Structure formats: C-alpha cells, structure tokens
Amino acid sequence: MNRNSSVIEDRLARYRPTLDDAITHRASGSDSANESAAHDLVDVDWDSAPVGQNSPRSRLLVGAVAAALVGVLGVFLVTRDQEPAAPANATEPLETSDATSPIGDDAVVDTTPATVVAGSGLTVPCPDGTDTVGTGTLYLGGPASDQNLATNGFIFSLPQGPTPVDVAIKAIGLPVIGLECSITGIPTADDNVIDVLVEPPAVPAALDLAVTISETVDVIGVTRIEGTTSFEVTTTGGTPSLRLLDGVPSSAQRVQVRFKKGDDVWELSADPTLGTDIPLIVPGGEADNFPSEPVDWVLFTLIGTNERIVGAGGQVL
C-alpha cells in the first residue's frame, strides 16, 4: 500500500463517527433540511448536521457526498506528492552521440569544388577511371539546335559573358579533349592568349596548348590552338590542305581532322606523317552542300592508344 492510500484511510477513519452521526440525524430529518445537510457534509468542521427523515434517497445523497469527498482528498494528496510537470516550452540538454556530435576542429572535410568557379582558371580533377574513356566529341559551340557549329570566324564560340580563361578551358575541354576536368587555364602576357594545361588522367601525358581568344560585340571565342606539333594550311588549286610540320608525338597513331565548310562540319582520319598534305575536302560518297563556300577553319587532334589525345592544333582560315 502506498503512502497516499494510507493517508486517505486515516482521514476516513477520523471522519467516520461524524459521517455515521450525520446519516442517523439525516434519516430522522425533514426534506427541507436536505440541502443544508449536504452542504455541511463538505464543510471542513462538519458543524450543525440537521436531523431529518430516513429515506433511501437521503442515504444515497450522503453516500455520494462522502464518496466525492474521498475522491477530492485523493486527488489533492496524489497531486501534491507528484513533481510539477515541466512547462511545454522548457528546454533540456540533449544527449549527443558520435553520430550527431558537431564536427571537431581537427575533422577532415573534402572541400573539392563540385563545379568550376568562373574566372578561376581551374576545373575539378578527373575521377578515377577517366583514362579508360575514349574521346570523339564534335561540340564546337554555336546554337543549341546544332552544337557542331560555332559562330562564323571562330573554331569554338560562346555568347559574350564568360572570361577569356573560361572560354579557353571549355574550348579544349569540349571539342579537343572531350572532358572538362584536370584542366588549368593561365593568362599570359598577351591578353588574347591563354595557356591551357591538361593533365592526366584526362590525357596520357601532360598537354600544353596556347589558345588565342577573340571577341565581337555578341560573341567570344577561339581563333587558334597551338601545341607542340607545328602545322600550316596551304592551298593548291583552290583546295586547302593541312600539313603537319614537326613535333608529332611518337605515341600518335593517327590524326583526326575536322573542318567547317558552309554550315557543315566534316571529319576525316589520316596518318600523322610529317610534310604530307591532308586535303580538306568533303569525303567521297558524301554530298557537298556548300560547293561555293570556302573552308572556315580546321582543327586536328593526334590520337594515341585507347583513343586518347596526345596532341592538338587548329586555326581559322
């Protein structure tokens, strides 16, 4: 039995003679005294309990009042002995575990940027496995409906807005390497030339290219790309040809050539033999849709094993 029950029973035992006496007097009292008796039963001193007539209704009323009194006492005692409940807006310290604890000062956090910061001259490092991915993109800027086409007079172009270093990085990352990662753009003493360094695993060996930038009112783009392989474009009988002069890497197995004629961009492959002319003509079996249009530009990439880029160059004609 708990402490609260014991207190209630002690108080009931103390009031029992008074309750019995009230019942006896109430049984011989009148109906007019019922309300007074009921009121006095809940009075603290139990004074002047009138005598009335004995009836079942009277006994029920007295018993109900007594039961109500017991209930009130019980609720009062139980409530008094309980600790007060905390307010709804009360705050308590939360337990923390290793999984939810704040990061300590000595924690190591990967801060590698998820995207290229404009004007920074940096791209994110290429992920592991990049060296197994071959190239072959033809993206050269231009309208969204035809991404092979740059604006006339450019190998690669974008609407005005990006910085020259960003344009140079994209020009090498998209049409040359095919990957926009592990590339660094560095301005040079010539405001129109950006030095672009491509590092493994984007390429088998580090590739250093000088990219010439030109601008108009609406467009910024690339007009020339120079690497370690020197080249020239000659014209014989009205037909332009690409000629590799020096610096072809020993790992180069073929040269992939792209050129623009009218609104079409054509691609062909040839051996990377020094001094040999590679005619920039529409491949046999294909229709020249712009027979009277001159070649606008030429871009070549030297391909090594696993279709990896080992050299590049090009210019507007």
C-alpha positions in Angstrom: 0.0 0.0 0.0 1.4 3.4 -0.9 1.6 6.5 1.2 -1.3 8.3 -0.4 -3.8 5.4 0.3 -2.7 5.2 3.9 -3.3 9.0 4.5 -6.8 8.7 2.9 -7.8 5.8 5.1 -6.6 7.5 8.2 -8.7 10.6 7.4 -11.7 8.4 6.6 -11.3 6.7 10.0 -11.2 10.0 11.7 -14.3 11.3 10.0 -16.3 8.0 10.1 -18.1 8.8 13.5 -19.2 12.1 12.1 -20.4 10.5 8.9 -22.4 7.9 10.9 -23.9 10.5 13.1 -24.9 12.6 10.1 -26.6 9.6 8.5 -28.5 8.9 11.7 -29.6 12.5 12.0 -30.4 12.8 8.3 -32.6 9.8 8.5 -34.9 11.5 11.0 -34.7 15.0 9.4 -37.2 16.7 7.0 -36.8 17.3 3.3 -36.3 21.0 3.9 -33.0 20.2 5.7 -31.6 18.1 2.9 -29.8 20.9 1.1 -28.3 22.1 4.5 -27.1 18.7 5.4 -25.5 18.1 2.0 -23.7 21.5 2.3 -22.5 20.9 5.8 -21.1 17.4 5.0 -18.5 19.0 2.8 -17.7 21.7 5.4 -14.3 21.3 7.0 -15.7 21.4 10.6 -18.8 19.3 9.9 -21.0 21.6 12.2 -24.8 21.5 12.8 -25.8 18.5 10.9 -29.6 18.6 10.9 -31.8 15.6 11.7 -34.3 14.5 9.0 -36.3 11.6 8.0 -34.8 8.3 6.9 -35.2 7.6 3.2 -33.2 5.7 0.5 -32.7 9.0 -1.4 -31.1 10.6 1.7 -28.8 7.7 2.2 -27.8 7.8 -1.4 -27.1 11.5 -1.3 -25.0 11.3 1.8 -23.0 8.4 0.4 -22.4 10.2 -2.8 -21.2 13.3 -1.0 -18.9 11.1 1.1 -17.5 9.4 -2.0 -17.0 12.8 -3.6 -15.1 14.0 -0.6 -12.9 10.9 -0.6 -12.2 11.5 -4.3 -11.3 15.1 -3.8 -8.9 14.2 -0.9 -7.3 11.5 -3.0 -6.7 13.8 -6.0 -5.4 16.5 -3.7 -2.9 14.2 -2.0 -1.7 12.5 -5.1 -1.2 15.8 -6.9 0.6 17.3 -4.0 3.1 14.4 -3.8 3.9 14.5 -7.6 6.7 16.6 -9.0 5.4 19.5 -11.1 5.4 18.9 -14.8 7.9 20.9 -16.9 6.4 23.7 -19.0 5.7 22.9 -22.6 8.4 25.4 -23.7 11.0 24.2 -21.2 14.4 23.3 -22.8 16.5 20.4 -21.6 20.1 19.5 -22.7 20.0 16.8 -25.5 22.2 13.8 -25.3 24.6 13.5 -28.2 26.3 10.5 -29.7 29.2 10.2 -32.0 26.8 10.2 -35.0 25.2 13.5 -34.1 28.1 15.4 -32.4 29.4 18.5 -34.1 32.4 18.2 -36.4 35.6 18.9 -34.4 38.3 21.3 -35.3 40.5 18.5 -36.4 38.0 16.9 -38.7 39.0 16.4 -42.3 36.4 17.8 -44.8 36.6 17.4 -48.5 36.5 20.9 -50.0 36.9 19.9 -53.7 34.6 22.2 -55.6 31.7 20.5 -57.3 31.7 22.9 -60.2 34.2 25.2 -62.0 34.4 28.7 -60.4 34.0 31.3 -63.1 37.3 33.0 -63.8 39.3 30.8 -61.5 41.1 29.0 -64.4 40.6 25.7 -62.7 38.4 22.6 -63.2 37.7 19.7 -60.9 40.1 16.7 -61.1 39.1 13.9 -63.3 37.7 10.9 -61.4 39.4 7.6 -61.3 38.8 5.6 -64.4 38.9 8.6 -66.8 41.9 7.1 -68.6 39.6 4.3 -69.9 37.2 6.7 -71.6 37.8 7.5 -75.2 37.2 10.9 -76.9 35.3 11.9 -80.0 33.2 14.9 -79.3 32.3 17.3 -82.1 31.0 20.1 -79.8 32.1 23.4 -81.1 29.7 25.9 -79.6 27.0 27.5 -81.6 23.2 27.4 -81.3 21.6 24.7 -79.2 19.9 23.2 -82.3 23.3 22.4 -83.8 26.2 22.2 -81.4 28.7 21.4 -84.1 28.6 25.0 -85.3 30.5 27.9 -83.8 29.8 31.5 -85.0 31.4 32.3 -88.3 35.1 33.2 -87.8 35.6 31.0 -84.7 36.6 27.4 -84.1 34.7 27.5 -80.8 32.4 30.3 -79.6 30.1 31.3 -76.8 27.8 34.3 -76.2 29.6 37.2 -74.6 29.8 36.9 -70.8 32.4 34.2 -69.9 36.0 35.4 -69.3 38.7 34.5 -71.8 40.2 31.9 -69.5 36.8 30.2 -69.1 36.3 30.1 -72.9 39.8 28.7 -73.4 39.2 25.9 -70.9 35.9 25.0 -72.5 37.3 25.1 -76.0 39.9 22.5 -75.0 37.7 20.5 -72.7 34.8 20.1 -75.1 36.0 19.9 -78.8 39.5 18.7 -78.1 39.7 16.5 -75.0 36.1 15.7 -74.6 36.3 16.1 -70.8 36.0 19.2 -68.6 38.3 18.1 -65.8 42.0 18.2 -64.9 42.4 21.4 -67.0 44.0 24.7 -65.9 43.9 28.0 -67.7 46.6 30.6 -67.2 46.6 34.1 -68.7 49.8 35.2 -70.4 51.5 38.5 -71.2 49.3 38.6 -74.3 45.8 39.4 -73.3 44.4 37.4 -76.2 46.3 34.2 -75.4 45.5 31.7 -72.6 47.9 28.9 -71.7 45.8 25.8 -71.1 47.4 22.8 -69.3 45.7 19.4 -69.4 47.0 16.8 -67.0 46.4 13.0 -66.5 44.1 11.2 -66.3 42.3 13.4 -68.9 45.3 12.7 -71.2 48.0 10.1 -71.1 50.7 12.7 -70.7 50.5 16.4 -69.8 49.4 18.6 -72.8 50.2 22.3 -73.0 48.2 24.4 -75.5 48.2 28.1 -76.3 44.6 29.2 -77.1 44.0 32.5 -78.9 40.8 34.3 -77.9 38.9 36.9 -80.0 35.8 38.9 -79.2 33.0 40.7 -81.0 30.0 42.6 -79.7 28.0 39.4 -79.1 30.5 36.6 -79.2 33.7 35.5 -77.5 35.6 32.5 -79.0 38.7 30.8 -80.2 40.6 31.5 -83.4 43.7 29.4 -83.0 45.1 26.5 -80.9 48.8 25.7 -80.8 50.6 22.8 -79.2 54.0 21.1 -79.5 53.0 20.0 -83.0 53.6 22.7 -85.6 51.4 22.9 -88.7 50.3 25.0 -91.6 47.4 25.3 -94.0 48.3 25.5 -97.7 46.1 26.0 -100.8 46.8 24.2 -104.1 44.3 24.7 -107.0 41.8 26.2 -104.7 41.8 23.2 -102.3 43.1 23.9 -98.8 45.3 21.2 -97.1 46.6 20.6 -93.6 50.3 19.8 -93.3 52.0 18.7 -90.0 55.5 20.1 -89.8 57.1 18.9 -86.6 56.6 17.7 -83.1 54.2 14.8 -83.7 54.4 12.6 -80.6 55.7 9.1 -81.2 52.6 7.7 -79.5 50.3 9.2 -82.2 48.8 6.5 -84.3 46.6 8.7 -86.5 45.4 12.3 -86.9 41.7 13.2 -86.7 40.9 16.3 -88.7 37.7 18.4 -88.6 36.9 21.3 -90.8 33.9 23.6 -91.4 32.6 24.3 -94.9 29.5 26.3 -95.2 27.2 25.2 -92.3 28.6 21.6 -92.3 31.4 20.2 -90.1 33.2 17.3 -91.6 35.6 14.8 -90.1 38.3 12.6 -91.6 41.3 10.5 -90.4 44.8 10.3 -91.9 48.3 9.1 -91.0 50.3 11.6 -88.9 53.1 11.8 -91.5 55.2 14.9 -91.4 55.1 17.0 -94.6 52.1 15.2 -96.1 49.2 17.3 -97.3 45.8 16.3 -95.9 43.2 17.8 -98.3 40.2 19.5 -96.6 37.5 18.2 -98.9 34.2 16.6 -98.3 34.8 12.8 -98.1 34.0 10.7 -101.1 30.4 9.5 -101.3 29.1 12.5 -99.3 27.3 15.5 -100.8 29.0 18.9 -100.6 26.0 21.1 -99.6 28.0 24.3 -100.0 30.3 23.8 -103.0 30.9 27.5 -103.4 31.7 28.2 -99.7 35.4 28.2 -98.5 36.7 26.2 -95.6 36.2 28.4 -92.5 38.5 26.6 -90.0 40.5 23.4 -89.4 41.0 21.5 -86.1 43.1 18.4 -85.6 43.8 16.0 -82.7 46.5 13.4 -82.6 45.2 10.1 -81.3 47.2 7.6 -79.4 46.4 4.2 -77.9 42.9 3.7 -76.4 41.7 6.7 -78.4 43.5 9.2 -76.1 44.5 12.7 -77.1 48.3 13.2 -77.4 48.4 16.5 -79.3 46.2 19.1 -81.0 46.1 22.3 -83.1 44.0 24.3 -85.4 43.1 27.8 -86.7 40.6 29.9 -88.6 41.5 30.2 -92.3 
